[in-house]
Amino acid sequence: MTNFIPIFPLGIVVYPGELVNLHIFEPRYRQLIKDCFDAKKQFGIPTVLNNKVSEMGTLVQVNEITTTYDDGRMDIKTEGLQTFKILEIVRELPDKLYSGAIVTYPKVSLKGSVGLMKKILQGIREIHKSLEVNKDFKKSDEELLSYDIAHHAGMSLQDEYYLLELEEELHRQEFLKRHLSKVIPIMEEMDTLKSKIQLNGHFKNLEGFQF
């Protein structure tokens, strides 16, 4: 299935099921958020890597506009719904400041290995304990997917994007396992990891990609 969606390219990876807070300040994206919120429509957040819009992203919905400032800026709460792949970017839309894309939706598997997930969670909690970081996943271990924990493993943006590209849950779990096997032995070098994990969940003040 293909369809057209407005897009908000950002230098982050959003996963299905993820709750993301955003601070919206650019006029074109204030317009996009207002249009989508009023019409109860979704928009896409494709990842910007190396100053380019990547072909993969996640469809999101605006759950709440928490604050609207006098100058039009907004704080919003969004939720990731499903991954998409860009077929074509439409840079100019009639009477709109923002751009859009024709996308298709990959068939993503959510069935993984319970035993492998236990090992992954053990590794992530070992990292968090070492860094004195306490994260509540808000789900039981049995309900957790790779999407729920990926941001808490301290991966680079490139690695987070690579995980987004993987369609099989088992493959995403294997990728996380390999990442953790490299990270855990070098915990003394992970001061920057603590900052990245702690910032997850804050309102992100990010500038959209300039076409």
ZAMARGU-4260 file (C-alpha; in steps of 0.2 Angstrom, whole numbers, plus 5000, padded with zeros to 4 digits):
<rodrens>
0) 5000/5000/5000 | 5006/5017/4996 | 5000/5034/5001 | 5005/5053/5003 | 5009/5060/5020
5) 5016/5076/5026 | 5034/5074/5032 | 5044/5082/5046 | 5062/5077/5043 | 5073/5077/5059
10) 5090/5071/5065 | 5082/5058/5077 | 5075/5040/5075 | 5057/5037/5081 | 5051/5020/5083
15) 5033/5012/5082 | 5025/5014/5100 | 5037/5027/5105 | 5031/5043/5114 | 5041/5058/5108
20) 5039/5076/5115 | 5044/5090/5102 | 5046/5108/5103 | 5039/5116/5087 | 5046/5133/5082
25) 5048/5134/5063 | 5033/5142/5054 | 5032/5127/5041 | 5031/5114/5055 | 5019/5124/5065
30) 5008/5124/5050 | 5010/5105/5048 | 5006/5101/5066 | 4991/5112/5066 | 4985/5104/5050
35) 4987/5087/5056 | 4980/5090/5073 | 4965/5098/5067 | 4961/5085/5054 | 4967/5071/5065
40) 4979/5065/5052 | 4996/5058/5054 | 5013/5064/5048 | 5030/5056/5045 | 5047/5059/5053
45) 5060/5052/5042 | 5078/5052/5049 | 5091/5065/5043 | 5108/5057/5042 | 5123/5065/5035
50) 5113/5080/5030 | 5102/5070/5019 | 5084/5064/5022 | 5084/5045/5023 | 5071/5034/5015
55) 5065/5026/5031 | 5055/5034/5045 | 5040/5032/5056 | 5022/5038/5054 | 5017/5048/5070
60) 5001/5055/5077 | 4999/5071/5088 | 4992/5065/5104 | 4992/5082/5113 | 4997/5100/5110
65) 5002/5104/5128 | 5008/5122/5126 | 5005/5135/5113 | 5016/5151/5115 | 5011/5169/5110
70) 5023/5168/5096 | 5015/5152/5089 | 5028/5140/5095 | 5021/5124/5102 | 5026/5109/5114
75) 5018/5093/5108 | 5016/5075/5112 | 5017/5062/5098 | 5017/5044/5096 | 5025/5033/5084
80) 5013/5021/5074 | 5022/5012/5060 | 5038/5012/5049 | 5037/5019/5031 | 5049/5019/5016
85) 5049/5035/5005 | 5047/5032/4987 | 5047/5050/4982 | 5048/5067/4991 | 5036/5080/4986
90) 5045/5096/4991 | 5032/5109/4986 | 5014/5107/4991 | 5000/5120/4986 | 4997/5133/4999
95) 5008/5124/5011 | 5025/5128/5019 | 5030/5110/5022 | 5034/5096/5011 | 5027/5078/5009
100) 5031/5061/5002 | 5024/5046/4994 | 5027/5031/5005 | 5025/5013/5007 | 5023/5003/5023
105) 5035/4988/5025 | 5028/4972/5033 | 5036/4972/5050 | 5037/4957/5062 | 5035/4959/5080
110) 5039/4941/5085 | 5056/4938/5093 | 5065/4927/5105 | 5060/4928/5124 | 5076/4921/5129
115) 5086/4933/5118 | 5076/4948/5125 | 5080/4943/5143 | 5099/4944/5139 | 5097/4961/5130
120) 5088/4968/5145 | 5101/4961/5157 | 5114/4970/5147 | 5105/4986/5146 | 5101/4986/5165
125) 5120/4982/5168 | 5124/4998/5158 | 5111/5008/5168 | 5117/5002/5184 | 5135/5006/5180
130) 5129/5024/5175 | 5117/5026/5190 | 5103/5028/5178 | 5086/5022/5182 | 5074/5019/5168
135) 5056/5012/5169 | 5050/5004/5153 | 5032/5005/5159 | 5029/4987/5152 | 5033/4970/5159
140) 5048/4962/5152 | 5037/4949/5143 | 5029/4964/5133 | 5044/4973/5128 | 5050/4974/5110
145) 5066/4980/5103 | 5058/4996/5098 | 5054/4999/5117 | 5072/4998/5123 | 5083/5003/5108
150) 5085/5021/5113 | 5091/5015/5130 | 5105/5005/5124 | 5116/5020/5120 | 5117/5017/5101
155) 5123/5030/5088 | 5110/5038/5077 | 5117/5028/5063 | 5114/5012/5073 | 5097/5017/5078
160) 5092/5020/5060 | 5099/5003/5055 | 5088/4995/5068 | 5073/5004/5061 | 5077/4997/5044
165) 5076/4979/5050 | 5059/4971/5047 | 5061/4956/5058 | 5060/4957/5077 | 5073/4943/5079
170) 5085/4953/5068 | 5083/4968/5078 | 5086/4958/5094 | 5102/4951/5087 | 5108/4968/5082
175) 5105/4975/5100 | 5114/4959/5107 | 5129/4963/5096 | 5129/4981/5101 | 5129/4977/5119
180) 5143/4965/5118 | 5154/4979/5112 | 5148/4992/5124 | 5148/4983/5141 | 5167/4979/5141
185) 5171/4998/5139 | 5159/5005/5152 | 5173/5017/5158 | 5172/5026/5142 | 5153/5029/5142
190) 5151/5046/5151 | 5142/5052/5135 | 5130/5038/5136 | 5123/5043/5152 | 5119/5060/5145
195) 5110/5053/5130 | 5100/5041/5140 | 5094/5054/5153 | 5089/5066/5139 | 5077/5054/5131
200) 5059/5059/5135 | 5062/5078/5136 | 5055/5090/5123 | 5066/5090/5108 | 5070/5107/5101
205) 5076/5102/5084 | 5077/5111/5067 | 5069/5103/5053 | 5079/5098/5037 | 5081/5112/5024
210) 5077/5106/5007
</rodrens>
